[in-house]
Amino acid sequence: MNVVAERFVVPADAKYLPKIRNFSSEYSQRMGLSRAEENSIKLAVDEICSNIVLYAYRGMERGDIQIEMQLRDDYVVIRIIDSGMAFDYSTVKVPDLEQYVEEGRRGGLGLQLVRKLTDKFHYERIDDMNIITLHKKIGSDPQ
């Protein structure tokens, strides 16, 4: 098994979101991923980290966001870790898009997008840490 791992830690603050996007892109490029794979990973990581910045530390001191990316054979495994409030992502229901559009709602589709962009999505809470693990299969997206 070929494993190439990198770790990136930044404060959970919106001003660091561009650095998170850059980290995702640069890692993808170094690993030789396609542009479509790079964009899928960057968007999924950005969406999760944006949610952490907006919601995880509400009413409490802000902590960090830790991102770990590993290339394992034909998958990129991404772990996003924070010490904010617990939030079980599996409880978020898939929205009815017709009703969503009818009501003119905005926002709230990020997790659905992340699930579409990645092949596996897993949330767990361990020792007061939120850990989201994403798997993205590589070599299957069109160039």
Summary of the structure (lengths in Angstrom):
residues: 143
radius of gyration: 15.3
end to end distance: 24.8
largest distance: 48.5
contacts: 396
relative contact order: 0.21
helix: 39%
strand: 29%
